[in-house]
Amino acid sequence: MEIPQIEAFLAVGTFGGFRRAADALRITQPAVSARIKTLEDSLGVPLFERGRGGPALSAAGRALRPHAEQLLRAVALARQAVHDLRPASGGALQIAAVLSICTYLLPDVLQRFQAAHPKVMITVRSGHSKEVLEMVVRGEAELGLARSLHHPAVETVSLRDDPLILVGRPSAARSRRARLEEIADRPLIFFDRGSSDWTLTHGLFRRAALVPNVALEVETIETAKRMVERGMGLAFLPHLAVGRELRRRSLVAIEIADAEPLSRSLDMIHPRQRPLSAEARALLAALRSALSDAGSPPRRRR
């Protein structure tokens, strides 16, 4: 029983297919098949049942899985322990993050991090949540930063809530509390069509059988925020993106009296079978410090 065989076994079980496992491990599909066959031969039992829906774990596979996960985690911890004993050479850290986190959170976080770890080289790549997940699963990034992101191949660490809140210019906000039907008639600004934020916002009106009065559709949160500041409409924006404006009162939050808040969490993800490096743990501490200083989202009144 060898480590590459265990990795192939867990990858097939996690991703539900040999081709997807091969993509995740960045090897060929025949190589995955060969590793699984060798492992099955050494144990003398089939680990997967092949069916129309793809390979499924056999009874032996289900029995092996928790021990295989424990074995890989022990190997990863052993490697990390040796790595942490090496003389500090600076190291490198690859991060993948959704664009809004890159814009509104990472500048403060990386400023704090680099002040304490000036020799660490940092690479940041941005994309939608699905792209962030793919970069972490493929090993192109050690850490991913996104919202409400869960997948069997990654560990998810929820850092704090980051709801979408309705904001407006103070002079344009008739009241700090309104019914959803009233909001639907007001000029609204939507951003990033097809994103999870766009889908959540439209879903709020669709569930209430309302058609929102969309005055503008723009590409980015920052553009939407500037339009709101100029009194061109209201917008549902992430609290992280408007916390500073709310504190300065250049924007105000409007509570919707008859609808549940658009709840999301700000999450950090990393590969499930690989413990965080010392650099990644330091970045996580900087993230928590910056979010603590940024303040909490507003609480819903009862």
LUMFITI-620891 format. One line per 10 residues: their letters; for each residue x negated, y, z of N, C-alpha, C. Coordinates in steps of 0.1 Angstrom, whole numbers, plus 5000, padded with zeros to 4 digits. Layout:
BEGIN
a = X Y Z X Y Z X Y Z; ...;
END
This chain:
BEGIN
meipqieafl = 4992 4988 5000 5000 5000 5000 4991 5012 5000; 4992 5021 4989 4983 5032 4988 4992 5045 4988; 4985 5056 4991 4992 5069 4993 4999 5073 4980; 4993 5072 4968 5000 5076 4955 5012 5067 4953; 5012 5055 4957 5024 5046 4956 5035 5051 4965; 5032 5055 4977 5042 5060 4986 5048 5074 4981; 5039 5082 4976 5043 5095 4970 5053 5093 4959; 5050 5083 4950 5059 5080 4939 5072 5074 4944; 5072 5066 4953 5084 5060 4959 5093 5071 4965; 5088 5080 4973 5096 5090 4979 5101 5100 4968;
avgtfggfrr = 5093 5103 4958 5097 5112 4947 5109 5107 4940; 5108 5094 4936 5119 5088 4929 5132 5088 4938; 5130 5085 4950 5142 5085 4959 5147 5099 4961; 5139 5109 4962 5143 5123 4964 5150 5129 4951; 5144 5127 4940 5148 5133 4928 5158 5124 4920; 5160 5112 4923 5170 5103 4917 5166 5099 4903; 5154 5098 4900 5150 5094 4886 5135 5094 4885; 5130 5085 4876 5116 5084 4873 5110 5096 4866; 5118 5101 4856 5113 5113 4848 5112 5125 4857; 5122 5128 4866 5121 5139 4874 5111 5138 4885;
aadalritqp = 5109 5126 4890 5098 5123 4899 5084 5126 4893; 5083 5121 4880 5070 5124 4873 5068 5139 4871; 5078 5146 4868 5077 5161 4867 5072 5167 4880; 5078 5163 4891 5075 5168 4904 5061 5165 4908; 5056 5153 4905 5043 5149 4908 5032 5153 4898; 5037 5158 4886 5028 5162 4876 5020 5151 4870; 5026 5139 4869 5020 5128 4862 5030 5122 4852; 5026 5112 4844 5035 5107 4834 5045 5097 4840; 5056 5095 4833 5067 5086 4838 5061 5072 4839; 5053 5067 4829 5048 5054 4830 5039 5052 4843;
avsariktle = 5032 5063 4846 5024 5062 4859 5032 5060 4871; 5044 5067 4871 5053 5065 4883 5058 5051 4883; 5062 5046 4871 5068 5033 4871 5057 5022 4875; 5045 5024 4871 5034 5015 4875 5032 5015 4890; 5032 5027 4896 5030 5028 4910 5041 5021 4918; 5053 5023 4913 5065 5017 4920 5064 5002 4919; 5061 4997 4907 5060 4982 4905 5049 4976 4914; 5037 4983 4914 5026 4977 4923 5031 4977 4937; 5038 4987 4942 5042 4988 4956 5052 4976 4958; 5062 4975 4949 5072 4964 4950 5065 4950 4951;
dslgvplfer = 5055 4948 4942 5048 4936 4941 5041 4933 4955; 5035 4943 4960 5027 4941 4973 5037 4938 4984; 5049 4943 4984 5059 4941 4995 5067 4928 4992; 5068 4924 4979 5075 4912 4976 5090 4915 4975; 5095 4927 4974 5109 4930 4973 5111 4942 4964; 5123 4943 4957 5126 4955 4949 5130 4966 4959; 5125 4978 4955 5128 4990 4964 5139 4998 4958; 5142 4996 4945 5153 5003 4938 5162 4994 4931; 5175 4998 4930 5185 4991 4922 5187 4999 4910; 5185 4994 4898 5187 5001 4886 5201 5000 4881;
grggpalsaa = 5208 5012 4880 5222 5012 4875 5224 5023 4865; 5236 5024 4860 5239 5035 4850 5237 5049 4856; 5239 5050 4869 5237 5064 4875 5222 5067 4878; 5213 5058 4874 5199 5060 4878 5195 5051 4889; 5182 5051 4893 5178 5042 4904 5183 5047 4917; 5187 5037 4925 5192 5039 4939 5184 5030 4948; 5181 5035 4960 5173 5028 4970 5181 5014 4973; 5173 5004 4973 5178 4991 4977 5178 4991 4993; 5183 4980 4999 5182 4979 5013 5168 4979 5018; 5159 4973 5011 5144 4974 5015 5139 4988 5013;
gralrphaeq = 5144 4995 5003 5139 5009 5001 5144 5018 5012; 5157 5016 5016 5162 5024 5027 5155 5022 5040; 5151 5009 5042 5143 5006 5054 5129 5012 5054; 5123 5012 5042 5110 5018 5040 5109 5033 5041; 5119 5039 5037 5119 5054 5035 5114 5062 5047; 5120 5060 5059 5116 5068 5071 5101 5066 5074; 5096 5053 5072 5082 5050 5076 5073 5057 5065; 5078 5057 5052 5070 5063 5042 5069 5078 5044; 5080 5084 5048 5079 5099 5051 5070 5102 5063; 5071 5093 5073 5062 5095 5085 5047 5093 5081;
llravalarq = 5044 5083 5072 5031 5081 5068 5025 5093 5060; 5033 5098 5051 5028 5110 5043 5026 5122 5052; 5035 5124 5061 5034 5135 5070 5021 5134 5079; 5018 5122 5083 5006 5119 5091 4993 5122 5082; 4994 5118 5070 4982 5121 5061 4981 5136 5059; 4992 5143 5057 4991 5157 5055 4986 5164 5067; 4990 5160 5079 4985 5166 5091 4970 5164 5093; 4966 5152 5089 4951 5149 5090 4943 5158 5081; 4948 5159 5069 4941 5168 5059 4941 5182 5064; 4952 5187 5070 4953 5200 5075 4943 5203 5087;
avhdlrpasg = 4942 5193 5095 4934 5194 5107 4919 5195 5103; 4915 5188 5093 4901 5189 5087 4899 5202 5081; 4910 5207 5073 4909 5220 5066 4907 5231 5076; 4914 5231 5087 4914 5241 5097 4900 5242 5104; 4892 5232 5104 4879 5232 5110 4868 5238 5101; 4872 5240 5088 4862 5246 5079 4859 5260 5083; 4847 5265 5080 4844 5279 5082 4853 5287 5074; 4857 5299 5080 4866 5308 5073 4860 5313 5060; 4867 5310 5049 4861 5314 5036 4871 5323 5029; 4882 5327 5036 4891 5336 5030 4904 5328 5026;
galqiaavls = 4901 5319 5017 4912 5310 5012 4921 5318 5002; 4932 5311 4999 4942 5317 4989 4956 5313 4993; 4965 5321 4990 4979 5318 4993 4988 5322 4981; 4996 5312 4976 5005 5315 4965 5019 5315 4971; 5026 5326 4967 5040 5329 4972 5049 5330 4960; 5061 5325 4961 5071 5327 4951 5083 5334 4958; 5089 5344 4953 5100 5351 4960 5109 5357 4950; 5122 5358 4954 5132 5365 4945 5128 5380 4945; 5132 5386 4934 5128 5400 4932 5131 5409 4943; 5143 5408 4949 5147 5418 4959 5138 5416 4972;
ictyllpdvl = 5134 5404 4975 5124 5402 4986 5111 5408 4983; 5106 5406 4970 5094 5412 4966 5094 5427 4967; 5106 5433 4965 5107 5448 4965 5108 5453 4979; 5117 5447 4987 5121 5453 4999 5115 5448 5012; 5108 5436 5011 5103 5430 5023 5088 5428 5022; 5083 5422 5011 5069 5418 5010 5059 5430 5011; 5062 5442 5006 5052 5452 5008 5048 5454 5023; 5057 5455 5032 5054 5457 5046 5047 5444 5052; 5052 5433 5048 5047 5420 5053 5032 5419 5048; 5030 5421 5036 5016 5419 5031 5006 5429 5036;
qrfqaahpkv = 5011 5441 5039 5003 5451 5045 4998 5446 5059; 5007 5441 5067 5004 5436 5080 4995 5424 5079; 4998 5415 5069 4990 5403 5068 4976 5406 5064; 4974 5414 5054 4961 5417 5049 4952 5425 5059; 4959 5433 5067 4951 5439 5078 4944 5429 5087; 4951 5418 5090 4946 5408 5099 4938 5397 5091; 4940 5396 5078 4933 5385 5070 4928 5391 5057; 4919 5400 5057 4915 5407 5045 4908 5398 5035; 4903 5387 5038 4896 5378 5028 4905 5368 5021; 4918 5368 5025 4927 5358 5019 4933 5365 5006;
mitvrsghsk = 4931 5357 4995 4936 5362 4982 4951 5357 4980; 4960 5367 4977 4974 5364 4977 4979 5365 4962; 4986 5356 4958 4993 5356 4945 5008 5356 4947; 5015 5365 4941 5030 5366 4943 5036 5365 4929; 5046 5356 4928 5053 5354 4915 5068 5355 4919; 5076 5362 4910 5090 5364 4913 5099 5357 4903; 5111 5355 4907 5121 5348 4899 5134 5347 4906; 5145 5341 4900 5157 5338 4907 5155 5327 4916; 5165 5324 4925 5163 5314 4935 5159 5300 4930; 5166 5297 4919 5163 5284 4912 5148 5283 4908;
evlemvvrge = 5143 5294 4902 5129 5295 4898 5120 5294 4909; 5123 5301 4920 5115 5300 4932 5114 5286 4937; 5125 5279 4938 5125 5265 4942 5117 5256 4933; 5118 5258 4920 5110 5250 4911 5095 5252 4912; 5091 5265 4915 5077 5268 4917 5071 5261 4929; 5079 5260 4940 5075 5254 4952 5074 5239 4950; 5085 5233 4944 5085 5218 4942 5074 5214 4933; 5070 5222 4923 5060 5218 4913 5046 5221 4919; 5045 5227 4931 5032 5229 4937 5025 5242 4932; 5033 5251 4925 5027 5263 4919 5027 5274 4930;
aelglarslh = 5035 5272 4941 5035 5281 4952 5036 5273 4965; 5028 5277 4975 5029 5271 4988 5041 5274 4996; 5046 5287 4994 5057 5292 5001 5067 5298 4991; 5080 5297 4994 5090 5303 4986 5099 5312 4995; 5103 5323 4991 5112 5332 4998 5124 5335 4990; 5136 5331 4995 5148 5332 4988 5160 5333 4998; 5172 5332 4993 5184 5333 5002 5192 5320 5001; 5195 5315 5013 5204 5303 5014 5200 5292 5005; 5187 5288 5005 5182 5278 4996 5179 5265 5003; 5185 5254 4999 5183 5241 5005 5181 5231 4994;
hpavetvslr = 5172 5221 4996 5169 5211 4987 5162 5200 4994; 5164 5187 4990 5158 5176 4998 5143 5176 4997; 5137 5182 4987 5122 5182 4985 5115 5193 4994; 5123 5202 5000 5116 5212 5007 5122 5214 5021; 5113 5219 5030 5118 5223 5043 5123 5238 5043; 5134 5241 5049 5139 5254 5049 5138 5260 5063; 5132 5272 5064 5131 5279 5077 5139 5292 5075; 5151 5293 5082 5159 5305 5081 5153 5315 5090; 5150 5327 5084 5144 5338 5092 5154 5347 5098; 5165 5350 5091 5176 5358 5097 5187 5359 5087;
ddplilvgrp = 5198 5365 5091 5209 5367 5082 5206 5379 5073; 5211 5378 5061 5210 5390 5051 5222 5390 5043; 5233 5395 5049 5246 5395 5042 5246 5406 5031; 5255 5404 5021 5259 5414 5012 5269 5423 5019; 5266 5436 5019 5275 5445 5026 5280 5456 5016; 5292 5461 5018 5297 5471 5009 5292 5485 5014; 5286 5492 5005 5280 5505 5009 5285 5516 4999; 5286 5528 5004 5289 5540 4996 5282 5552 5001; 5283 5562 4993 5278 5575 4997 5287 5581 5008; 5282 5588 5018 5291 5592 5029 5302 5601 5025;
saarsrrarl = 5300 5610 5015 5311 5618 5011 5321 5611 5002; 5317 5599 4997 5327 5592 4988 5334 5581 4996; 5330 5578 5008 5336 5568 5016 5348 5574 5024; 5360 5571 5019 5372 5577 5025 5373 5572 5040; 5369 5560 5042 5370 5554 5055 5359 5543 5057; 5355 5541 5069 5345 5531 5072 5351 5517 5073; 5364 5516 5070 5371 5503 5071 5383 5503 5061; 5384 5493 5053 5394 5493 5042 5398 5479 5039; 5410 5477 5033 5414 5464 5028 5408 5461 5014; 5407 5448 5011 5400 5444 4999 5408 5450 4987;
eeiadrplif = 5421 5450 4988 5429 5455 4977 5426 5470 4974; 5423 5478 4984 5419 5492 4982 5406 5492 4976; 5397 5484 4980 5383 5484 4974 5383 5480 4959; 5392 5471 4956 5393 5466 4942 5397 5477 4932; 5404 5487 4937 5408 5499 4929 5397 5510 4928; 5387 5509 4937 5377 5519 4936 5367 5516 4926; 5359 5526 4920 5348 5522 4911 5338 5514 4918; 5334 5503 4912 5324 5494 4918 5312 5492 4908; 5301 5490 4915 5288 5488 4907 5283 5474 4910; 5282 5466 4900 5277 5452 4901 5263 5452 4895;
fdrgssdwtl = 5255 5442 4900 5241 5441 4895 5238 5427 4892; 5228 5425 4883 5222 5412 4880 5232 5401 4877; 5239 5403 4866 5249 5393 4862 5244 5379 4861; 5251 5370 4867 5247 5356 4867 5239 5352 4880; 5235 5362 4888 5227 5358 4900 5237 5354 4911; 5232 5348 4922 5240 5344 4933 5247 5356 4939; 5241 5367 4939 5248 5379 4945 5260 5383 4937; 5258 5383 4923 5269 5386 4914 5280 5376 4916; 5277 5363 4917 5287 5353 4918 5295 5354 4931; 5288 5357 4942 5294 5358 4955 5304 5370 4955;
thglfrraal = 5300 5381 4950 5308 5393 4950 5321 5391 4941; 5319 5385 4929 5331 5383 4921 5340 5372 4928; 5334 5363 4934 5342 5352 4941 5351 5358 4952; 5346 5369 4959 5354 5375 4969 5367 5380 4964; 5367 5387 4952 5379 5392 4946 5388 5381 4940; 5381 5371 4934 5388 5360 4927 5396 5352 4937; 5391 5350 4949 5398 5342 4959 5411 5350 4964; 5410 5363 4963 5422 5371 4967 5431 5375 4955; 5428 5368 4943 5436 5371 4931 5436 5386 4928; 5424 5392 4929 5423 5406 4926 5413 5408 4914;
vpnvalevet = 5414 5418 4906 5405 5421 4896 5397 5434 4900; 5384 5433 4902 5377 5445 4906 5376 5455 4895; 5376 5468 4899 5374 5479 4889 5359 5481 4888; 5353 5474 4878 5338 5474 4876 5335 5487 4868; 5330 5497 4874 5326 5509 4866 5313 5508 4859; 5303 5500 4866 5290 5499 4860 5285 5485 4863; 5277 5479 4854 5269 5467 4856 5255 5471 4853; 5246 5468 4862 5232 5472 4860 5223 5459 4863; 5210 5460 4860 5202 5449 4861 5196 5446 4875; 5193 5457 4883 5186 5455 4895 5194 5461 4907;
ietakrmver = 5190 5456 4919 5196 5462 4931 5192 5477 4932; 5179 5480 4929 5175 5494 4931 5183 5503 4922; 5186 5499 4910 5194 5508 4901 5208 5510 4907; 5214 5499 4911 5227 5499 4917 5227 5509 4929; 5217 5508 4938 5216 5516 4950 5215 5531 4946; 5207 5534 4936 5206 5548 4931 5219 5554 4926; 5227 5545 4919 5240 5549 4914 5250 5552 4925; 5249 5544 4936 5258 5546 4947 5254 5559 4954; 5241 5562 4956 5236 5574 4962 5241 5586 4955; 5244 5585 4942 5248 5596 4934 5264 5597 4933;
gmglaflphl = 5270 5589 4941 5285 5589 4942 5292 5583 4930; 5286 5574 4923 5292 5569 4911 5300 5556 4914; 5300 5552 4926 5308 5540 4930 5303 5534 4942; 5310 5523 4946 5306 5515 4958 5299 5502 4952; 5291 5496 4961 5284 5484 4957 5282 5474 4969; 5283 5461 4966 5279 5451 4976 5264 5449 4974; 5256 5452 4984 5241 5451 4983 5236 5444 4995; 5224 5437 4994 5218 5430 5005 5215 5440 5016; 5217 5436 5028 5214 5445 5040 5199 5449 5039; 5191 5439 5036 5176 5441 5035 5173 5453 5026;
avgrelrrrs = 5181 5455 5015 5178 5465 5005 5183 5479 5010; 5192 5480 5019 5198 5493 5022 5196 5496 5037; 5189 5488 5045 5187 5491 5059 5182 5505 5062; 5172 5509 5054 5166 5522 5056 5176 5533 5053; 5183 5532 5042 5193 5542 5039 5205 5543 5049; 5208 5531 5055 5219 5531 5065 5214 5539 5078; 5201 5536 5081 5196 5543 5093 5195 5558 5091; 5191 5562 5078 5191 5577 5075 5204 5583 5072; 5214 5574 5071 5228 5578 5068 5229 5585 5054; 5221 5581 5045 5223 5585 5031 5233 5576 5025;
lvaieiadae = 5235 5564 5030 5245 5555 5027 5252 5550 5039; 5265 5546 5038 5273 5541 5049 5278 5528 5045; 5280 5519 5055 5286 5506 5053 5301 5507 5055; 5309 5500 5047 5323 5500 5047 5327 5486 5050; 5334 5484 5062 5339 5470 5065 5352 5467 5058; 5353 5455 5053 5365 5450 5047 5373 5443 5057; 5385 5449 5060 5393 5444 5072 5399 5430 5070; 5402 5426 5057 5409 5414 5055 5401 5404 5047; 5388 5404 5048 5380 5394 5041 5368 5390 5049; 5364 5378 5048 5352 5373 5055 5340 5380 5049;
plsrsldmih = 5329 5382 5057 5317 5388 5052 5310 5379 5042; 5303 5384 5033 5295 5376 5023 5282 5372 5030; 5283 5360 5037 5272 5356 5045 5261 5349 5037; 5249 5352 5040 5237 5345 5034 5226 5346 5045; 5216 5337 5043 5204 5337 5052 5192 5340 5043; 5182 5347 5049 5169 5349 5043 5160 5337 5047; 5156 5329 5037 5149 5317 5040 5135 5316 5035; 5127 5309 5042 5114 5305 5036 5114 5290 5034; 5109 5286 5023 5108 5272 5020 5094 5267 5017; 5091 5255 5020 5078 5249 5016 5079 5234 5014;
prqrplsaea = 5070 5227 5007 5072 5213 5004 5074 5205 5017; 5083 5196 5016 5087 5188 5028 5075 5180 5033; 5067 5174 5024 5057 5165 5028 5043 5171 5031; 5043 5185 5031 5030 5192 5033 5031 5202 5044; 5024 5201 5054 5024 5211 5065 5019 5224 5060; 5023 5235 5067 5018 5248 5063 5003 5250 5066; 4996 5256 5057 4982 5260 5060 4981 5271 5070; 4969 5273 5075 4968 5284 5085 4972 5297 5079; 4969 5299 5066 4972 5312 5060 4987 5314 5059; 4994 5303 5056 5009 5303 5055 5015 5305 5068;
rallaalrsa = 5010 5299 5079 5015 5301 5092 5013 5316 5096; 5002 5322 5093 5000 5336 5096 5010 5345 5088; 5013 5341 5076 5022 5349 5068 5036 5348 5074; 5040 5336 5079 5053 5334 5085 5054 5343 5097; 5043 5344 5105 5043 5353 5117 5045 5368 5113; 5039 5372 5102 5040 5386 5097 5054 5388 5092; 5060 5378 5085 5074 5379 5081 5083 5382 5093; 5082 5374 5103 5091 5375 5115 5089 5389 5122; 5077 5393 5122 5074 5406 5128 5080 5417 5120; 5079 5417 5107 5085 5428 5099 5100 5427 5099;
lsdagspprr = 5106 5416 5099 5121 5415 5100 5126 5419 5113; 5118 5417 5124 5122 5422 5137 5122 5437 5137; 5112 5443 5131 5112 5458 5131 5122 5464 5122; 5127 5456 5112 5136 5461 5102 5150 5462 5108; 5153 5456 5119 5166 5456 5125 5176 5446 5120; 5186 5443 5128 5196 5432 5124 5207 5438 5116; 5213 5430 5108 5225 5434 5100 5236 5438 5109; 5245 5446 5105 5257 5451 5113 5265 5439 5117; 5271 5439 5129 5280 5428 5133 5294 5432 5129; 5302 5422 5126 5316 5424 5122 5324 5426 5135;
rr = 5332 5436 5134 5341 5439 5146 5352 5429 5146; 5357 5427 5158 5368 5417 5160 5380 5425 5165;
END
